[in-house]
Amino acid sequence: MQVAYLESSPTFNECLRDLQMYQAEFRKILSNTLYYLQIDADGNTFYKIGVTRREVEARVAEIKNELAAHFENVSMKVLGTWPHRSNVEKYFKYRYSFFNISIGNLTEYYNFFTPEEAKAVLRDLRRMQTKALSKIEVDILAGKPSWIEQLITEQEQAYRRSDAIKMGMERAKNWGQHVGRPSIGESTEEFLAKPSSKRVIAAFDEGLSLRKTAQKADVAINTVRKVKALLMDE
């Protein structure tokens, strides 16, 4: 499949950047784990929702240290974790914004009026099924380029290979080497009968060196060597 017809579109680069930004944002969602905590601090019970790319235990320890500046006794319990579900965090904040509280400059904490309300929130979260990643999501999480980006890369590589081959063929041609399909059935007599070979032979008769012979006959020096070798074999 060719992408030239796509690349000719005036919006192609813009669409490609949009795709790459979408993948980057989606990768953030898939690489984070949503967590829900119960926190008991100095006789008060409140809850926290958040996301982390690290192990949840490491994030919990960090939160405990943050709360130590506001409470003397802090204990925490992880009520649930949901890998690849960080997109739910914003919905949670919206749905339960009425219960949101701040502790100093710390946010994302919630104070539900009764234990039953807190349990109802946990039941809502537990209704989420385990996130099963599709093939596309697995590739995005791994940072694998999209199919269109892979196609562009393959086409660019093909162009570079083609340019390299053309350059090599041109260089070989300048060196007097045969380029293209190998000639078939050309005899020594036929080769020496060519005008270029006759010019080389005439220059040899003048006693010129290989390089000067090539210059006078207007041929590559390898052609001169080949003529000389064939003459010596006769």
C-alpha positions in Angstrom: 0.0 0.0 0.0 1.3 3.5 -0.9 0.9 6.6 1.3 1.9 9.1 -1.4 -1.8 10.0 -2.0 -2.2 10.6 1.7 1.0 12.6 2.1 -0.2 14.9 -0.8 -3.2 15.9 1.3 -2.7 19.4 2.8 -3.9 18.1 6.2 -1.8 15.0 6.3 0.9 16.3 8.6 -1.7 17.8 10.9 -3.7 14.6 11.1 -0.5 12.6 11.7 0.4 14.9 14.6 -3.1 14.5 16.0 -2.8 10.8 15.9 0.6 10.9 17.7 -0.8 13.2 20.4 -3.8 10.9 20.8 -1.5 7.9 21.2 0.6 9.7 23.7 -2.4 10.6 25.9 -3.9 7.2 25.6 -0.6 5.7 26.6 -0.7 7.7 29.8 -4.2 6.3 30.6 -3.2 2.7 29.9 0.1 3.0 31.9 -1.5 4.3 35.1 -3.4 2.4 37.8 -6.5 3.9 39.5 -6.5 3.4 43.3 -9.0 4.0 46.0 -7.9 4.4 49.6 -9.5 4.6 53.1 -7.6 6.9 55.4 -8.0 7.0 59.2 -6.3 10.0 60.7 -6.7 11.2 64.3 -10.1 9.7 64.6 -11.3 10.9 61.2 -12.1 8.7 58.2 -11.9 10.0 54.7 -11.0 8.6 51.3 -8.8 9.3 48.4 -8.9 8.6 44.7 -5.9 8.8 42.5 -3.7 7.3 39.8 -0.1 6.2 39.7 2.4 4.7 37.3 4.4 3.2 40.1 3.6 0.4 42.5 0.6 1.4 44.5 2.4 0.6 47.8 5.1 3.2 46.9 2.4 5.8 46.2 0.6 4.9 49.5 3.9 5.5 51.5 4.3 8.8 49.8 0.7 9.9 50.7 1.2 8.9 54.3 4.3 11.1 54.5 2.3 14.0 53.0 -0.5 13.6 55.6 2.0 13.3 58.4 2.3 17.1 58.2 -1.4 17.5 59.1 -2.1 14.5 61.4 -0.3 12.7 64.2 -1.6 9.2 63.6 -2.3 8.1 60.0 -3.3 4.6 58.8 -4.3 3.7 55.3 -6.0 0.8 53.6 -6.1 0.1 49.8 -9.7 -0.6 49.0 -9.1 -1.3 45.3 -6.8 -0.9 42.3 -7.8 -0.9 38.7 -4.9 -1.1 36.1 -5.2 0.8 32.9 -8.2 2.8 34.2 -6.8 6.2 35.0 -9.5 7.8 32.7 -12.1 7.0 35.4 -10.4 9.4 37.8 -11.9 12.5 36.2 -15.4 11.0 36.2 -15.0 10.1 39.8 -14.0 13.7 40.7 -17.0 15.0 38.8 -19.6 12.5 40.2 -18.5 12.9 43.8 -17.3 16.6 43.7 -19.8 17.4 46.5 -17.8 15.3 48.9 -14.4 16.6 47.9 -12.3 18.2 50.6 -8.8 19.7 50.7 -6.2 19.0 53.4 -3.9 21.9 53.2 -2.8 22.0 49.6 -3.6 18.3 49.1 -6.6 17.5 46.9 -8.5 14.4 45.7 -9.7 13.6 49.2 -13.4 12.8 49.9 -15.4 12.9 53.1 -18.5 10.8 52.7 -21.2 11.4 55.4 -21.7 7.8 56.3 -19.8 4.5 56.0 -22.7 3.2 53.8 -22.1 6.0 51.3 -18.4 5.1 51.1 -19.3 1.5 50.6 -21.7 2.4 47.8 -18.8 4.3 46.0 -16.6 1.2 46.3 -19.4 -0.9 44.9 -19.6 1.4 41.9 -15.9 1.1 41.3 -15.9 -2.6 41.6 -18.5 -2.9 38.9 -15.7 -2.1 36.4 -14.5 -5.2 34.7 -10.8 -6.0 34.5 -9.5 -4.0 31.6 -8.5 -6.4 28.8 -6.2 -4.7 26.4 -6.8 -5.0 22.7 -4.0 -5.6 20.2 -4.0 -1.9 19.3 -3.9 -0.9 23.0 -1.0 -3.3 23.6 0.9 -1.7 20.8 0.1 1.9 22.1 1.2 1.0 25.6 4.4 -0.5 24.2 5.0 2.7 22.3 4.8 0.9 18.9 4.1 3.2 15.9 0.7 3.0 14.3 0.3 1.1 11.0 0.4 4.4 9.0 3.7 5.4 10.7 5.1 2.0 10.1 4.1 2.2 6.4 5.7 5.7 6.1 8.9 4.3 7.6 8.9 1.3 5.3 8.3 3.5 2.3 11.1 5.9 3.3 13.4 2.9 3.7 12.4 1.6 0.3 13.2 5.1 -1.2 16.6 5.1 0.5 17.4 1.6 -0.8 16.3 2.6 -4.3 18.5 5.8 -4.2 21.4 3.7 -2.9 21.0 1.2 -5.7 20.8 4.0 -8.3 23.9 5.6 -6.9 25.8 2.3 -6.8 24.8 1.6 -10.4 25.9 5.1 -11.5 29.2 4.7 -9.7 29.8 1.3 -11.3 29.0 2.7 -14.7 31.5 5.5 -14.2 34.1 2.8 -13.3 33.5 1.0 -16.6 31.6 -1.9 -15.0 28.6 -3.4 -16.7 25.3 -2.2 -15.2 22.1 -4.1 -15.7 21.5 -7.6 -17.0 24.7 -9.4 -17.9 25.5 -9.4 -21.5 25.1 -12.8 -23.1 27.2 -14.4 -25.9 29.6 -11.5 -26.6 32.8 -13.0 -27.9 36.3 -11.6 -27.6 36.2 -10.6 -31.3 33.0 -8.8 -30.9 34.2 -6.9 -27.9 37.5 -5.9 -29.5 35.6 -4.9 -32.7 33.7 -2.2 -30.7 34.6 1.4 -31.6 35.7 2.1 -28.0 38.0 -1.0 -28.0 39.5 0.1 -31.4 40.3 3.5 -29.9 42.0 1.8 -27.0 44.0 -0.5 -29.3 45.1 2.6 -31.4 46.3 4.3 -28.2 48.2 1.2 -27.2 50.0 1.3 -30.5 51.2 4.7 -29.6 52.8 3.3 -26.5 50.6 5.3 -24.0 50.1 4.2 -20.4 46.9 2.8 -19.2 45.6 6.1 -17.8 46.6 8.1 -20.8 45.1 5.5 -23.0 41.8 5.7 -21.1 41.9 9.5 -21.5 42.6 9.5 -25.2 40.1 6.7 -26.0 37.5 8.4 -23.7 36.8 5.2 -21.8 37.0 4.0 -18.2 40.4 2.6 -17.2 38.8 -0.8 -16.4 37.8 -1.0 -20.1 41.5 -0.4 -21.0 42.5 -3.1 -18.7 40.0 -5.5 -20.2 41.2 -4.8 -23.8 44.8 -5.3 -22.7 44.0 -8.6 -21.0 42.1 -9.9 -24.1 44.9 -8.8 -26.4 47.4 -10.7 -24.3 45.3 -13.8 -24.3 45.2 -13.9 -28.1 
